[in-house]
Amino acid sequence: KKNDSTVMSEKAFQHIDLQPFSRKQVGHLVASLAEVEDDEVDDSMVRFVYQQSGGMPHFAREILEAINLTNLLVRRESSELLGWNVDLSSEQLADKTNAFSSLEQMMMHRVDSLDREMRAAVQVCAVLGREFLMSDLVLVQRDCMGLQKAVDDFEFSKKFLDKAVNERILEVTIDEGNDYHDELNDMELDGGSDFHEDVLYRFRLDVFRTSVLYSMLESRRRDLHSVIAKALQRQQKQKHGDHSTDYRGMLKLFGHLKACADSVNAAELALKIGKEFENLGLSSQSLSLYNETVEIWDPCVHRDDDPERTTIGGIESQVVYAIGPTDLEYLIKVKIETGKCFANVHDGTKSALTYEDAYSILKEAPSSEDIEDHAMLFPIFSGLCLALKWGRIKDDAEKTYEQELVARFVLEANRHGDPIHEARALAMQGVMFYSLGKLDDCLETQRKLDDVYDVNEHSTGICKSYGSDRAAQNYGLCTEWHELLGNHDEMMETIEFVLNILLPKMEERNVHNQFMMLYPVLIVMKGQGMAHRALQIFQAHLVDMFEQHYGSNASTFCLAMYKPTVFLLKLLAAKDEGVEISSEQLQEIGDWVTDDKAGEFTQDLESVTVNLGRDGIGVVAEICLLLLENTTASALMSEDVRERIKQKGITLAEASVSRSKDHVGFRYAYKEVKDVLKKLLSIS
């Protein structure tokens, strides 16, 4: 079976622009549907259908179907032509034909003509959605329609659905058999079910469903959504307990919770689904869901073209001033997860703006004083500081804003007393001191972190609150701090602590966390003659884990650094430790580094890696140097290729030096790359 993209790429379809039918063609359509000859249709009938449909064949067909259902179309005895029912007075005929003056009016007429029971059932179906399963209707109809106990749920649904199909209101889209009755009778109709989802129905025309919905009072629609949501919640609970992976069912439930304005339950469910999507690498889908959730509080939140709107953090100001503490708490939680997702999809600017929005809302909302758990502040502090580190929020040279933010984070975390947030705040403070060039303060903060942080007790909680274990990551940076201060023994002890104590406790599928913790350690190890061990660790805990859990078509923030890091460590292991590297591998590295795309990294990624001790272009520059120094690799190169590699290495190394030399927080990266540049320039 070919997918849509394959079919379209093979040009299996041809696009044709269809013009409206002429009056003569409409007459032919009327005759064909009535199974008569063209000259057997009354001209007044053809004229009416043509005028009302505008020559649109689908609309014309719908008009004819509706006319036929209302007994307006008959074969006249006098002329033997197919035309209007002459037994009706001109006033009656005008009244009835007025219902067909537009498609919307025709649909409303059909809704009004349904009997009470049928209309109630159609309303339930319309609220269920454009498409719905027979099991959904059976599940909710008793609560929605107040059916008597004596009514058989299956029989009622089947009778209604058959009638709706016959009247061309609904159509069956999936039908895998007709043996439904036994399966439906096994359902626990007052709760969840294990019903085999065998029949899918949908409205033939969206406009008919829309007409049904518009014919209902808003309060009625909301009540039906609420009843359906409760029924679906019971079903989810019975089927899956608290650990459902039925994402389709959960998204369906979310839609009804949102529609009935159950903000708390909708937001709670959205956060659950969104985090599951994030774990599956589907951050873009999480973003869409979170954006939908925010609309519960402010339906116009995504309208940027309204000059009349006054907002706080992107939310209508009146909503912020009036929102209650529980709703505020969930709104902020959704904003925080949105900020994390933007970071995951490499959009640091939107991530920073989202955290700033959350902070603004919390500061301005009067109900924030009534929130008991102030721990929600901490992910905002964390996100804002990361945005500062990535350069997505501008600060002055003294980092005044960042220092105030970190100081408040540490103070609030200490007041809160939860070691998870205390550890994150101290880790942030250590990184800030490094960016200010205060290495002694870095290590003093690290000692405080040692007293607070226990990987066995706190790592999972930190990852849950902040996306990755920021405290464990600081131990990786600490190896660089010790090296810069000449603390060789402490540096080696920290390396072994990270590799032997912390790494085994990290969740293996969280490869982003692994990269952030290990990358500084591996950079230090390669300078200590341990490149081969560093390569084995990087391969086992990052490359292999990413492939195992996500596959080759997935992505992660630091993925672009995987290949150059592996190549760098392979070349260094060959140079410093005599580890064999084949001609084929050298050729592969040479082909890669001469490609124009080698050395192209996003600004966000470079902002992160330079803080970790080595930016991407600096790594590629060193790969160029090592290839030129490797005699086997040199023998494989032409003089032209050798010169290209040299010039590329110099260009990238100069750019890396320019980025890092005047920034005290990038001193380790500068120390590394300036030597690479010096050696490249000395090669003849």
C-alpha positions as CSV (number, residue, x, y, z in Angstrom):
1,K,0.0,0.0,0.0
2,K,1.5,3.3,-1.1
3,N,1.5,6.3,1.3
4,D,0.2,9.7,0.2
5,S,3.6,11.2,-0.4
6,T,4.6,8.3,-2.7
7,V,1.3,8.5,-4.6
8,M,1.6,12.2,-5.1
9,S,5.3,12.0,-6.1
10,E,4.4,9.5,-8.7
11,K,1.8,11.9,-10.0
12,A,-1.0,9.4,-9.7
13,F,-3.5,12.2,-9.5
14,Q,-4.1,15.0,-12.0
15,H,-5.4,18.4,-10.8
16,I,-8.4,19.5,-12.7
17,D,-10.3,22.8,-12.2
18,L,-14.0,22.1,-12.5
19,Q,-16.3,24.9,-13.7
20,P,-19.9,25.2,-12.4
21,F,-22.5,23.3,-14.4
22,S,-24.5,25.1,-17.1
23,R,-28.3,25.1,-16.7
24,K,-28.5,22.4,-19.4
25,Q,-26.0,20.2,-17.4
26,V,-27.9,20.7,-14.2
27,G,-31.0,19.5,-16.1
28,H,-29.2,16.5,-17.2
29,L,-28.1,15.8,-13.5
30,V,-31.7,16.1,-12.3
31,A,-32.8,13.7,-15.0
32,S,-30.0,11.2,-14.2
33,L,-30.8,11.2,-10.5
34,A,-34.5,10.8,-11.2
35,E,-33.7,8.1,-13.8
36,V,-35.7,9.8,-16.5
37,E,-34.9,11.4,-19.8
38,D,-33.7,15.1,-19.9
39,D,-37.0,16.2,-21.7
40,E,-39.1,14.6,-18.9
41,V,-38.0,17.2,-16.3
42,D,-40.1,20.4,-15.8
43,D,-38.1,23.4,-16.8
44,S,-39.2,25.3,-13.7
45,M,-37.6,22.6,-11.5
46,V,-34.3,22.8,-13.5
47,R,-34.3,26.6,-13.2
48,F,-34.9,26.5,-9.5
49,V,-32.1,23.9,-8.8
50,Y,-29.7,25.8,-11.1
51,Q,-30.3,29.2,-9.4
52,Q,-30.1,27.8,-5.9
53,S,-27.0,25.7,-6.5
54,G,-25.1,28.2,-8.6
55,G,-24.3,25.3,-10.9
56,M,-22.3,23.5,-8.2
57,P,-23.1,19.8,-8.8
58,H,-22.6,18.6,-5.2
59,F,-24.9,21.4,-3.9
60,A,-27.4,20.6,-6.7
61,R,-27.5,16.9,-5.7
62,E,-28.1,17.8,-2.0
63,I,-31.0,20.1,-3.0
64,L,-32.6,17.4,-5.1
65,E,-32.1,14.8,-2.3
66,A,-33.8,17.2,0.2
67,I,-36.6,18.1,-2.2
68,N,-37.2,14.4,-2.7
69,L,-37.4,13.8,1.1
70,T,-40.0,16.5,1.5
71,N,-42.3,15.1,-1.2
72,L,-42.1,18.2,-3.3
73,L,-41.0,16.3,-6.4
74,V,-43.7,14.4,-8.3
75,R,-44.5,13.3,-11.9
76,R,-47.4,15.4,-13.0
77,E,-50.3,13.6,-14.5
78,S,-51.2,16.4,-16.9
79,S,-47.9,16.9,-18.5
80,E,-46.1,13.7,-17.4
81,L,-43.1,15.9,-16.5
82,L,-41.1,15.6,-13.3
83,G,-41.7,18.8,-11.4
84,W,-43.2,20.5,-8.3
85,N,-46.1,18.9,-6.4
86,V,-49.0,20.9,-7.9
87,D,-51.3,20.0,-5.0
88,L,-49.5,22.6,-2.9
89,S,-50.6,26.2,-2.9
90,S,-48.2,28.8,-4.2
91,E,-47.7,30.0,-0.6
92,Q,-46.9,26.5,0.6
93,L,-44.6,25.8,-2.2
94,A,-42.7,29.1,-1.7
95,D,-42.4,28.4,2.0
96,K,-41.0,24.9,1.5
97,T,-38.7,25.9,-1.4
98,N,-37.3,28.8,0.7
99,A,-35.6,26.2,2.9
100,F,-33.3,25.5,-0.1
101,S,-32.1,29.0,-0.7
102,S,-28.7,28.2,0.8
103,L,-26.8,25.1,1.9
104,E,-26.8,26.2,5.5
105,Q,-30.5,27.0,5.5
106,M,-31.3,23.7,3.9
107,M,-29.3,21.9,6.6
108,M,-31.2,23.8,9.3
109,H,-34.4,22.8,7.7
110,R,-33.4,19.2,7.8
111,V,-32.5,19.5,11.5
112,D,-35.8,21.2,12.3
113,S,-37.7,18.4,10.5
114,L,-36.2,15.6,12.7
115,D,-38.4,14.2,15.5
116,R,-37.4,15.0,19.1
117,E,-35.6,11.7,19.7
118,M,-33.8,11.7,16.4
119,R,-32.7,15.3,16.9
120,A,-31.4,14.6,20.4
121,A,-29.3,11.7,19.1
122,V,-28.0,13.7,16.2
123,Q,-27.0,16.4,18.7
124,V,-25.0,13.9,20.7
125,C,-23.3,12.7,17.6
126,A,-22.4,16.2,16.6
127,V,-20.8,16.9,19.9
128,L,-18.9,13.6,19.8
129,G,-17.2,14.9,16.6
130,R,-17.2,14.8,12.9
131,E,-16.2,11.2,13.1
132,F,-17.1,8.9,16.0
133,L,-17.2,5.2,16.8
134,M,-20.5,3.3,17.4
135,S,-19.0,2.3,20.8
136,D,-18.7,6.0,21.7
137,L,-22.4,6.6,21.1
138,V,-23.4,3.5,23.0
139,L,-21.1,4.6,25.9
140,V,-22.6,8.1,26.3
141,Q,-26.1,8.0,25.0
142,R,-27.9,6.9,28.2
143,D,-26.3,9.8,30.2
144,C,-26.7,12.3,27.4
145,M,-30.3,11.5,26.4
146,G,-31.9,10.3,29.6
147,L,-32.9,6.9,28.2
148,Q,-35.2,4.7,30.2
149,K,-33.8,1.6,31.8
150,A,-35.9,-0.6,29.6
151,V,-34.2,0.7,26.5
152,D,-31.6,-1.6,25.0
153,D,-28.5,0.6,24.4
154,F,-27.3,-1.3,21.4
155,E,-30.7,-1.5,19.7
156,F,-31.3,2.2,20.2
157,S,-28.0,3.1,18.7
158,K,-28.2,0.7,15.8
159,K,-31.8,1.9,15.0
160,F,-30.8,5.5,15.1
161,L,-27.6,5.1,13.1
162,D,-29.3,3.0,10.4
163,K,-31.9,5.7,10.1
164,A,-29.3,8.5,10.0
165,V,-27.4,6.7,7.3
166,N,-30.7,6.1,5.3
167,E,-31.4,9.8,5.5
168,R,-27.9,10.7,4.3
169,I,-27.0,12.5,7.5
170,L,-24.2,10.0,8.4
171,E,-22.2,7.5,6.5
172,V,-20.2,4.4,7.5
173,T,-16.5,4.9,6.9
174,I,-15.2,1.6,8.4
175,D,-17.2,-1.6,8.5
176,E,-15.3,-4.8,9.4
177,G,-18.4,-6.9,9.8
178,N,-21.9,-7.0,11.2
179,D,-21.5,-9.2,14.2
180,Y,-21.6,-6.4,16.7
181,H,-24.5,-7.4,18.9
182,D,-22.7,-10.0,21.1
183,E,-19.7,-7.7,21.5
184,L,-21.8,-4.8,22.5
185,N,-23.8,-6.8,24.9
186,D,-20.6,-7.6,26.7
187,M,-20.1,-3.9,27.4
188,E,-20.5,-2.5,30.9
189,L,-22.6,0.3,29.6
190,D,-22.6,2.2,32.8
191,G,-18.8,2.5,32.8
192,G,-15.8,1.6,30.8
193,S,-15.9,-1.1,28.2
194,D,-13.7,-3.5,26.3
195,F,-15.7,-2.9,23.2
196,H,-14.2,-3.8,19.9
197,E,-14.1,-0.5,17.9
198,D,-15.6,-1.9,14.7
199,V,-17.7,0.7,13.1
200,L,-16.7,4.3,12.4
201,Y,-19.4,6.8,11.4
202,R,-19.0,10.4,10.2
203,F,-21.3,13.2,9.1
204,R,-21.6,13.3,5.3
205,L,-21.4,17.1,5.3
206,D,-19.5,19.3,7.8
207,V,-22.1,22.0,7.3
208,F,-24.8,19.7,8.6
209,R,-22.9,19.0,11.8
210,T,-22.2,22.7,12.1
211,S,-25.9,23.5,11.6
212,V,-26.8,21.0,14.4
213,L,-24.2,22.5,16.8
214,Y,-25.4,26.1,16.0
215,S,-29.0,25.0,16.6
216,M,-28.1,24.2,20.2
217,L,-27.7,26.5,23.1
218,E,-24.1,27.0,24.2
219,S,-25.0,25.7,27.6
220,R,-26.5,22.5,26.1
221,R,-23.4,21.9,24.0
222,R,-21.2,22.4,27.1
223,D,-23.4,20.1,29.2
224,L,-23.1,17.3,26.6
225,H,-19.3,17.7,26.4
226,S,-19.2,17.4,30.1
227,V,-21.3,14.3,30.2
228,I,-19.3,12.7,27.4
229,A,-16.0,13.6,29.2
230,K,-17.1,11.9,32.4
231,A,-18.1,8.8,30.5
232,L,-14.8,8.7,28.7
233,Q,-12.9,9.3,31.9
234,R,-14.7,6.3,33.5
235,Q,-13.8,4.2,30.4
236,Q,-10.2,5.2,30.5
237,K,-10.0,4.4,34.2
238,Q,-11.5,1.0,33.8
239,K,-9.3,0.1,30.8
240,H,-6.0,1.5,31.8
241,G,-6.1,2.7,35.4
242,D,-3.8,5.7,35.9
243,H,-1.2,4.6,33.3
244,S,-2.9,4.9,29.9
245,T,-1.0,4.9,26.7
246,D,-4.1,5.2,24.6
247,Y,-3.1,8.6,23.3
248,R,-6.0,8.7,20.8
249,G,-8.5,8.2,23.6
250,M,-6.8,10.7,25.9
251,L,-6.7,13.3,23.1
252,K,-10.4,12.7,22.5
253,L,-11.1,13.2,26.2
254,F,-9.0,16.3,26.2
255,G,-11.1,17.8,23.4
256,H,-14.3,17.3,25.4
257,L,-12.8,18.7,28.6
258,K,-11.6,21.8,26.8
259,A,-15.0,22.2,25.1
260,C,-16.9,22.1,28.5
261,A,-14.3,24.6,29.9
262,D,-13.1,22.1,32.6
263,S,-9.8,23.9,32.7
264,V,-8.2,22.1,35.6
265,N,-8.9,18.5,34.3
266,A,-8.1,19.5,30.7
267,A,-4.8,21.1,31.7
268,E,-3.8,18.2,33.9
269,L,-4.5,15.7,31.1
270,A,-2.7,17.9,28.6
271,L,0.4,18.0,30.8
272,K,0.3,14.2,31.1
273,I,-0.1,13.6,27.4
274,G,2.5,16.3,26.5
275,K,5.2,14.9,28.8
276,E,4.6,11.4,27.3
277,F,5.0,12.9,23.8
278,E,8.2,14.7,24.9
279,N,9.6,11.3,26.1
280,L,8.8,9.9,22.7
281,G,10.7,12.8,21.0
282,L,7.4,14.4,19.8
283,S,8.0,17.9,21.3
284,S,6.3,19.6,18.3
285,Q,3.1,17.7,19.1
286,S,3.4,18.6,22.7
287,L,3.6,22.3,21.7
288,S,0.4,22.1,19.7
289,L,-1.4,20.5,22.6
290,Y,-0.1,23.1,25.1
291,N,-1.1,25.9,22.8
292,E,-4.6,24.5,22.6
293,T,-4.8,24.2,26.4
294,V,-3.9,27.9,26.9
295,E,-7.0,28.7,24.8
296,I,-9.2,27.5,27.6
297,W,-8.3,30.6,29.6
298,D,-7.9,33.0,26.7
299,P,-9.5,31.9,23.4
300,C,-7.9,34.8,21.6
301,V,-4.4,34.1,22.9
302,H,-2.9,33.4,19.4
303,R,-4.4,36.5,17.8
304,D,-1.5,38.9,17.4
305,D,-3.3,41.2,15.0
306,D,-5.7,42.8,17.4
307,P,-4.5,46.2,18.6
308,E,-7.3,46.4,21.1
309,R,-5.9,43.5,23.2
310,T,-4.0,44.4,26.3
311,T,-2.0,41.4,27.6
312,I,0.2,40.3,30.4
313,G,2.5,37.5,29.4
314,G,0.5,37.0,26.2
315,I,-2.8,36.5,28.2
316,E,-5.6,39.0,28.2
317,S,-5.0,41.3,31.2
318,Q,-8.5,40.9,32.6
319,V,-8.0,37.2,32.6
320,V,-4.8,37.5,34.6
321,Y,-6.4,39.8,37.1
322,A,-9.5,37.6,37.6
323,I,-7.9,34.1,37.4
324,G,-8.2,31.9,40.5
325,P,-5.2,30.3,42.2
326,T,-5.8,26.8,41.0
327,D,-6.3,27.9,37.4
328,L,-3.3,30.1,37.6
329,E,-1.2,27.2,38.9
330,Y,-2.1,25.1,35.9
331,L,-1.7,27.9,33.4
332,I,1.9,28.5,34.7
333,K,2.6,24.8,34.5
334,V,1.5,24.7,30.9
335,K,3.6,27.7,30.1
336,I,6.6,26.1,31.8
337,E,6.2,22.9,29.8
338,T,5.8,25.0,26.6
339,G,9.1,26.7,27.4
340,K,10.8,23.3,27.8
341,C,9.4,22.1,24.5
342,F,10.6,25.2,22.6
343,A,14.1,24.4,24.0
344,N,13.8,20.8,22.8
345,V,12.9,21.9,19.3
346,H,15.9,24.3,19.3
347,D,13.9,27.5,19.4
348,G,15.7,29.2,22.3
349,T,14.1,32.6,21.5
350,K,10.5,31.4,22.0
351,S,11.6,29.3,25.0
352,A,13.0,32.4,26.7
353,L,9.9,34.5,25.8
354,T,7.6,31.8,27.2
355,Y,9.5,31.7,30.5
356,E,9.4,35.5,30.7
357,D,5.6,35.4,30.0
358,A,5.1,32.9,32.8
359,Y,7.2,35.1,35.2
360,S,5.2,38.2,34.2
361,I,1.8,36.5,34.8
362,L,2.9,35.2,38.2
363,K,4.1,38.7,39.2
364,E,0.9,40.5,38.1
365,A,-1.9,38.0,39.0
366,P,-3.4,38.9,42.4
367,S,-4.2,35.2,43.0
368,S,-0.5,34.2,43.0
369,E,-0.4,35.2,46.7
370,D,-2.9,32.3,47.3
371,I,-0.8,29.6,45.7
372,E,0.6,27.4,48.4
373,D,3.3,25.6,46.4
374,H,5.8,28.2,45.2
375,A,8.0,25.4,43.7
376,M,6.5,26.3,40.3
377,L,8.7,29.4,40.4
378,F,11.8,27.3,40.2
379,P,11.5,25.9,36.6
380,I,10.9,29.5,35.5
381,F,14.1,30.6,37.2
382,S,15.9,27.7,35.6
383,G,14.5,28.4,32.1
384,L,15.3,32.1,32.3
385,C,18.9,31.4,33.4
386,L,19.3,28.9,30.5
387,A,18.0,31.5,28.1
388,L,20.5,34.0,29.5
389,K,23.3,31.5,29.0
390,W,22.2,30.9,25.4
391,G,22.1,34.6,24.8
392,R,18.4,34.7,24.2
393,I,17.9,37.3,26.9
394,K,20.2,40.3,26.9
395,D,21.9,41.3,30.1
396,D,24.6,43.9,30.9
397,A,28.3,43.2,31.2
398,E,28.0,42.6,34.9
399,K,25.2,40.1,34.4
400,T,23.0,42.1,36.8
401,Y,19.7,40.5,35.8
402,E,21.2,37.0,36.0
403,Q,22.7,37.6,39.4
404,E,19.5,38.9,40.8
405,L,17.5,36.0,39.3
406,V,20.0,33.4,40.7
407,A,20.1,35.0,44.1
408,R,16.3,34.9,44.3
409,F,16.2,31.3,43.1
410,V,18.7,30.2,45.8
411,L,16.8,32.2,48.5
412,E,13.4,30.8,47.5
413,A,14.8,27.2,47.2
414,N,16.3,27.4,50.7
415,R,13.0,28.7,52.1
416,H,11.1,25.9,50.4
417,G,13.5,23.3,51.8
418,D,13.2,20.8,49.0
419,P,16.7,19.4,48.1
420,I,15.6,18.9,44.5
421,H,15.2,22.6,44.0
422,E,18.1,23.6,46.3
423,A,20.4,21.4,44.2
424,R,19.2,23.0,41.0
425,A,19.6,26.5,42.4
426,L,23.1,25.8,43.6
427,A,24.0,24.2,40.2
428,M,22.8,27.4,38.5
429,Q,24.8,29.5,40.9
430,G,28.0,27.6,40.1
431,V,27.5,28.0,36.4
432,M,26.9,31.8,36.9
433,F,30.1,32.2,39.0
434,Y,32.0,30.4,36.2
435,S,30.5,32.8,33.6
436,L,31.8,35.7,35.8
437,G,35.3,34.1,36.1
438,K,35.0,33.4,39.8
439,L,36.4,29.9,39.9
440,D,36.9,29.8,43.6
441,D,33.3,30.7,44.2
442,C,32.4,27.9,41.7
443,L,34.1,25.3,43.8
444,E,32.7,26.7,47.0
445,T,29.2,26.4,45.6
446,Q,30.0,22.9,44.4
447,R,30.9,21.9,48.0
448,K,27.5,23.2,49.1
449,L,25.9,21.1,46.3
450,D,27.8,18.0,47.6
451,D,26.1,18.5,50.9
452,V,22.6,18.7,49.4
453,Y,22.6,16.4,46.4
454,D,22.2,12.6,46.5
455,V,22.0,11.1,43.0
456,N,19.9,8.1,44.3
457,E,17.3,10.3,46.0
458,H,17.2,13.4,43.9
459,S,18.1,12.7,40.2
460,T,14.7,11.5,39.1
461,G,13.0,14.4,40.8
462,I,15.3,17.0,39.2
463,C,14.7,15.5,35.8
464,K,11.0,15.6,36.3
465,S,11.0,19.2,37.4
466,Y,13.7,20.5,35.0
467,G,13.9,18.1,32.1
468,S,17.4,16.8,33.0
469,D,19.6,16.4,36.0
470,R,21.2,19.9,36.1
471,A,23.0,19.1,39.4
472,A,24.7,16.0,38.0
473,Q,25.7,18.1,35.0
474,N,27.6,20.5,37.2
475,Y,30.0,17.7,38.2
476,G,31.0,17.4,34.6
477,L,31.8,21.2,34.5
478,C,33.6,20.8,37.8
479,T,36.3,18.7,36.0
480,E,37.1,21.7,33.8
481,W,37.1,24.1,36.8
482,H,39.6,21.9,38.6
483,E,41.9,21.7,35.6
484,L,41.9,25.4,35.1
485,L,43.0,25.9,38.7
486,G,45.6,23.1,38.4
487,N,43.8,20.8,40.9
488,H,44.9,17.6,39.0
489,D,43.9,15.1,41.8
490,E,40.5,16.6,42.4
491,M,39.9,16.7,38.6
492,M,40.7,13.0,38.3
493,E,38.5,12.2,41.3
494,T,35.6,14.1,39.8
495,I,36.0,12.3,36.5
496,E,35.7,8.9,38.2
497,F,32.8,10.1,40.4
498,V,30.9,11.1,37.3
499,L,31.7,7.9,35.4
500,N,31.3,5.4,38.2
501,I,28.7,7.0,40.6
502,L,26.5,9.4,38.6
503,L,26.4,7.9,35.1
504,P,25.0,4.4,36.1
505,K,22.2,6.2,37.9
506,M,21.1,8.3,35.0
507,E,18.1,7.3,32.9
508,E,19.6,5.8,29.8
509,R,17.0,7.1,27.4
510,N,17.6,10.8,28.5
511,V,20.5,11.2,26.0
512,H,20.3,15.0,26.3
513,N,21.0,14.8,30.0
514,Q,23.9,12.3,29.3
515,F,25.4,14.7,26.8
516,M,25.3,17.7,29.0
517,M,26.9,15.8,31.9
518,L,29.5,13.8,29.9
519,Y,30.7,16.3,27.2
520,P,32.8,18.4,29.6
521,V,34.3,15.2,31.2
522,L,35.2,13.7,27.8
523,I,36.8,17.0,26.7
524,V,39.0,16.9,29.8
525,M,39.7,13.2,29.4
526,K,41.0,13.6,25.8
527,G,43.6,16.0,27.1
528,Q,44.7,13.5,29.8
529,G,45.5,10.7,27.3
530,M,42.1,8.9,27.9
531,A,40.5,9.5,24.5
532,H,39.9,5.8,23.8
533,R,38.0,5.4,27.1
534,A,36.1,8.6,26.4
535,L,35.2,7.3,23.0
536,Q,33.8,4.0,24.4
537,I,31.7,5.9,27.0
538,F,30.4,8.4,24.4
539,Q,29.5,5.5,22.0
540,A,27.8,3.4,24.6
541,H,25.9,6.0,26.5
542,L,25.0,8.4,23.8
543,V,25.3,7.1,20.2
544,D,24.0,3.6,21.0
545,M,21.3,4.7,23.5
546,F,19.9,7.3,21.0
547,E,19.8,4.7,18.3
548,Q,18.2,2.1,20.6
549,H,15.5,4.3,22.1
550,Y,14.7,6.7,19.2
551,G,16.1,5.4,15.9
552,S,18.0,7.0,13.1
553,N,15.1,9.3,12.0
554,A,14.7,11.0,15.3
555,S,16.5,14.1,16.6
556,T,17.8,15.5,19.9
557,F,19.3,18.9,20.6
558,C,22.9,17.9,20.6
559,L,22.7,15.3,17.8
560,A,24.8,17.4,15.4
561,M,27.7,17.0,17.8
562,Y,27.7,13.2,17.9
563,K,29.6,12.5,14.7
564,P,32.3,15.1,15.1
565,T,32.9,14.0,18.8
566,V,33.3,10.4,17.7
567,F,35.7,11.4,14.9
568,L,37.7,13.6,17.2
569,L,38.1,10.9,19.9
570,K,38.9,8.2,17.3
571,L,41.7,10.4,15.9
572,L,43.1,11.3,19.3
573,A,43.0,7.6,20.5
574,A,45.0,6.7,17.5
575,K,47.5,9.5,18.0
576,D,48.0,9.4,21.8
577,E,47.3,5.7,22.7
578,G,48.1,3.9,19.5
579,V,44.6,2.6,19.0
580,E,44.2,1.3,15.4
581,I,42.2,3.3,13.0
582,S,41.7,1.9,9.5
583,S,42.2,3.6,6.2
584,E,38.5,3.3,5.5
585,Q,37.7,5.2,8.7
586,L,40.3,7.9,7.9
587,Q,38.8,8.2,4.4
588,E,35.3,8.5,5.9
589,I,36.5,11.3,8.3
590,G,38.3,13.0,5.5
591,D,35.2,12.9,3.2
592,W,33.1,14.2,6.0
593,V,35.3,17.1,7.0
594,T,35.7,18.4,3.4
595,D,32.0,18.6,3.0
596,D,30.8,22.1,3.1
597,K,28.2,21.2,5.8
598,A,30.8,20.0,8.3
599,G,31.3,22.9,10.7
600,E,27.7,24.2,10.4
601,F,26.0,24.3,13.7
602,T,23.0,26.3,15.0
603,Q,23.6,29.3,17.2
604,D,21.7,27.7,20.1
605,L,23.9,24.5,19.9
606,E,27.1,26.6,19.8
607,S,26.0,28.7,22.7
608,V,25.6,25.5,24.7
609,T,28.7,23.6,23.7
610,V,31.0,26.6,24.2
611,N,29.7,26.8,27.7
612,L,30.5,23.1,28.1
613,G,34.1,23.6,27.2
614,R,34.3,23.3,23.4
615,D,32.2,24.7,20.6
616,G,31.4,22.6,17.5
617,I,33.6,24.6,15.1
618,G,36.5,24.2,17.5
619,V,36.0,20.4,17.5
620,V,35.9,20.3,13.6
621,A,39.1,22.5,13.5
622,E,40.9,20.0,15.7
623,I,39.7,17.1,13.5
624,C,41.3,19.0,10.6
625,L,44.5,19.3,12.5
626,L,44.6,15.6,13.5
627,L,43.9,14.4,9.9
628,L,46.9,16.5,8.7
629,E,49.1,15.1,11.5
630,N,48.1,11.5,10.7
631,T,50.6,10.0,8.2
632,T,48.2,7.4,6.9
633,A,45.5,10.0,6.4
634,S,47.9,12.4,4.7
635,A,49.0,9.6,2.3
636,L,45.3,9.2,1.2
637,M,45.0,13.0,0.4
638,S,45.9,14.9,-2.7
639,E,47.8,18.1,-2.2
640,D,44.6,20.0,-3.0
641,V,42.5,18.2,-0.4
642,R,45.3,18.6,2.2
643,E,45.3,22.4,1.6
644,R,41.5,22.6,1.7
645,I,41.5,20.8,5.1
646,K,44.2,23.1,6.4
647,Q,42.4,26.2,5.4
648,K,39.1,25.0,6.7
649,G,40.7,24.2,10.0
650,I,42.3,27.6,10.3
651,T,39.1,29.4,9.4
652,L,37.0,27.5,12.0
653,A,39.7,27.7,14.7
654,E,40.0,31.5,14.2
655,A,36.2,31.8,14.5
656,S,36.2,29.7,17.7
657,V,39.0,31.8,19.1
658,S,37.1,35.0,18.3
659,R,34.1,33.7,20.0
660,S,35.8,32.6,23.2
661,K,38.9,34.7,23.8
662,D,37.3,37.8,25.5
663,H,34.6,35.9,27.5
664,V,35.8,34.7,30.9
665,G,33.0,32.1,30.9
666,F,34.5,30.4,27.8
667,R,38.1,30.2,29.1
668,Y,38.3,26.5,28.9
669,A,37.1,26.5,25.2
670,Y,39.6,29.2,24.5
671,K,42.5,27.3,26.1
672,E,41.7,24.3,23.9
673,V,41.2,26.0,20.6
674,K,44.1,28.5,20.7
675,D,46.6,25.7,20.7
676,V,44.8,24.0,17.7
677,L,45.0,27.3,15.8
678,K,48.7,27.7,16.6
679,K,49.5,24.2,15.3
680,L,47.4,24.6,12.2
681,L,49.2,27.8,11.3
682,S,52.6,26.1,11.8
683,I,51.9,23.3,9.3
684,S,53.7,23.9,6.0
